[in-house]
Structure formats: structure tokens, C-alpha cells
Amino acid sequence: MGSTGLRMRASGLLAVGSDTVMGTAERRRTPGADEAYVTPQRSAEASDRDNPVGNAGPYRPLWVEEPARRRRLPDPVRTAAVRAVLLIAVTLLQAMVAFLCTMAGSWLAFPMVISSVVSTIAATWGALDVWVTRQVWSQRHGVVSMPSSTARALRRERRRSRRQARADERAQERIRRRGGAGQLSHP
């Protein structure tokens, strides 16, 4: 049954079967002459756990979209982070297998311990790779706002070249408007 209330037919009997499932259009439609909506009153002490069908109160969606609190990581940083998580997961798995093999007295314990040590080094490298990649991306794309930032100098250089290109374009347009006057030679 929908969360907007119990649906009743003109005969006064509750609808059963597929009639109890209401689509969005039905929920927003006002009741006609042959049907009426009956909304039961919800007691103050009733909770959603007491009422699993959710017949009381207005329609509530299953989830509400909220804006992201932080921006998405840049692609190179995301790639490095995924790689680091996979390396850490494999390292933890190997450490667990090495521990269990050691407890069982298996011959596989020694190779697993050695591979766990190697995986630990790789996982550490992966975590450092995320940090370095993030720092490099920030430096190149101007997120770090310090006077010594490389990105600031690059932005300044790009602005200067755009300004120069616009000035050259305006000069060419001026020459075209004058009909070529001011040129030293004509082709």
C-alpha cells in the first residue's frame, strides 16, 4: 500500500492485489467521485519500526540527493588512490594467510611471510604515490595559492599571451577597417 494512505473503492472495501501499488501519477491525482483516500492518524509514539508499511504521513522518497561536500578527486589522483587501496587490500590478505599458515604449521607460512613483507613495501609506496600525485596535480593546476607556486607563474604567462593575442587581433582589425592604410607594401 502506498505511503499516502489507504485507498478505498466506492464499495467501501480495501483494494487488494495490484490495486494497492500506486504510481506517481496516482499519488498526485486528486480523488475522483468514485474513490476516496483515507489517511489514518499516526500516534505520537508510533515509529517507522512500528509501522513497516509506512502508511502514515506524506510521501517520502527512498533517498534524498544531497550535493557533494567535497569535489571529486582529479583523475590521476583517483587512479593512484585506487591502486593504493588494491595494494593495501592484497597486503592485508597476504598477512592474514601468513598468520593462519603459521598457526597451522604449514610449509606455506615462510613464503607468505616473505610476500607479505614485499607487499607491505609496495603498499607503502602506493600510499606515498597518492600523496605525491596529489601534490604534483595541485602544483600544476593552481590549487596551491602561494607566491612560489609554479601554477601561478603559468597562469600569469597564459594571461599575458592571451592579452597579446587580443591586442594583435585588434590591431589587425584596425588595419582592415582603414582599407589597408598604414601598410608599407601591398602584395
C-alpha positions in Angstrom: 0.0 0.0 0.0 1.2 3.5 -0.8 2.6 5.8 1.8 -0.1 8.4 1.1 -2.8 6.4 2.8 -5.2 3.5 2.3 -7.1 3.5 -1.0 -10.7 2.6 -0.8 -13.2 1.9 -3.6 -16.7 3.2 -3.9 -18.0 -0.1 -2.3 -16.0 0.7 0.9 -13.7 -2.4 0.6 -10.0 -2.1 0.6 -8.3 -2.6 -2.7 -6.2 -5.7 -3.0 -3.5 -7.1 -5.3 -2.0 -4.7 -7.9 -4.5 -2.0 -7.0 -2.5 -1.4 -3.8 0.6 -0.3 -5.8 0.2 3.3 -6.7 2.3 5.1 -9.3 3.5 8.6 -9.2 0.6 9.9 -11.3 -1.9 8.2 -9.0 -0.3 9.7 -5.9 -0.5 13.2 -7.3 -4.1 12.9 -8.6 -6.9 14.2 -6.5 -9.6 11.6 -5.6 -12.5 11.4 -8.1 -16.2 10.9 -7.4 -15.9 7.1 -7.3 -12.9 6.8 -4.9 -11.8 8.3 -1.7 -8.5 8.4 0.1 -8.5 7.6 3.8 -5.3 8.6 5.8 -5.1 7.0 9.2 -3.9 9.3 12.1 -0.5 8.5 13.3 0.1 8.4 17.0 3.0 10.3 18.6 4.7 7.2 20.0 4.5 5.3 16.7 7.8 5.0 14.8 8.8 3.7 11.4 9.9 0.5 13.1 6.4 0.0 14.5 4.9 0.8 11.0 7.0 -1.0 8.4 4.5 -0.3 5.6 4.7 3.5 6.2 1.1 4.3 5.8 1.1 7.4 7.9 2.3 10.8 6.8 3.2 12.3 3.5 5.1 10.5 0.7 8.8 10.2 1.5 11.2 9.2 -1.2 13.6 6.3 -0.5 16.6 8.7 -0.6 17.3 12.4 -1.0 20.1 13.6 -3.3 22.5 15.9 -1.4 25.2 17.9 -3.0 28.7 16.6 -2.6 30.5 18.0 0.3 33.9 17.8 -1.4 34.8 18.0 -5.1 35.7 14.8 -7.0 39.4 14.0 -6.9 41.3 14.6 -10.2 41.7 11.5 -12.4 45.4 10.9 -11.8 44.9 11.2 -8.0 41.9 8.8 -8.2 43.9 6.3 -10.2 46.7 6.4 -7.7 44.2 6.1 -4.8 42.5 3.0 -6.3 45.9 1.4 -6.9 46.9 2.1 -3.3 43.7 0.6 -1.9 44.1 -2.6 -4.0 47.7 -2.9 -2.9 46.7 -2.5 0.8 43.9 -5.0 0.4 46.2 -7.6 -1.1 48.8 -6.9 1.7 46.2 -7.5 4.4 45.0 -10.6 2.8 48.5 -12.0 2.5 49.3 -11.1 6.1 46.2 -12.9 7.2 47.1 -16.0 5.2 50.6 -15.9 6.5 49.3 -15.8 10.1 46.9 -18.7 9.5 49.6 -20.8 7.8 52.0 -20.1 10.7 49.3 -21.1 13.2 48.6 -24.3 11.3 52.3 -25.1 10.9 52.1 -25.2 7.1 55.1 -25.1 4.8 53.4 -22.2 3.0 54.0 -19.9 6.1 57.5 -18.8 5.2 56.8 -17.8 1.5 53.7 -16.0 2.7 55.6 -14.0 5.3 58.2 -13.0 2.7 55.5 -12.0 0.2 53.7 -10.0 2.9 56.9 -8.1 3.6 57.3 -7.3 -0.1 53.6 -6.3 -0.3 53.9 -4.1 2.7 56.7 -2.2 0.9 54.5 -2.0 -2.2 51.5 -0.7 -0.2 53.6 1.9 1.4 54.9 3.0 -2.0 51.2 3.1 -3.2 50.2 5.4 -0.3 53.1 7.7 -0.9 52.2 7.7 -4.6 48.8 9.1 -3.8 50.3 11.9 -1.7 52.9 12.8 -4.3 50.4 12.7 -7.2 48.0 14.9 -5.3 50.8 17.4 -4.6 52.0 17.4 -8.2 48.5 17.9 -9.5 47.8 20.7 -7.1 51.1 22.5 -8.0 50.4 22.2 -11.8 46.8 23.2 -11.8 46.9 26.1 -9.4 45.2 24.8 -6.3 48.1 25.8 -4.1 48.0 29.6 -3.7 51.4 30.5 -2.7 53.7 33.1 -4.2 56.2 30.4 -5.1 53.6 28.3 -6.9 54.5 27.2 -10.3 50.9 27.3 -11.4 50.7 31.0 -10.6 53.5 31.8 -12.9 52.0 29.6 -15.6 48.6 31.4 -15.3 50.3 34.7 -15.4 52.2 33.7 -18.6 48.9 32.4 -20.2 47.1 35.6 -19.4 49.9 37.7 -20.9 49.9 35.7 -24.1 46.1 36.0 -24.4 46.3 39.7 -23.8 49.0 40.0 -26.5 46.9 37.9 -28.9 43.8 40.1 -28.4 45.9 43.3 -28.9 47.4 41.9 -32.2 43.8 40.9 -33.3 42.6 44.4 -32.5 45.5 46.0 -34.5 44.8 43.7 -37.5 41.1 44.7 -37.4 42.0 48.4 -37.3 44.2 47.9 -40.3 41.4 46.1 -42.2 38.9 48.9 -41.3 41.2 51.6 -42.7 41.4 49.7 -46.0 44.9 48.7 -45.7 46.2 52.1 -44.9 49.4 52.1 -42.9 50.9 49.1 -44.6 54.3 49.7 -46.0 53.9 47.4 -49.0 51.0 46.0 -50.9 51.1 42.5 -52.5 
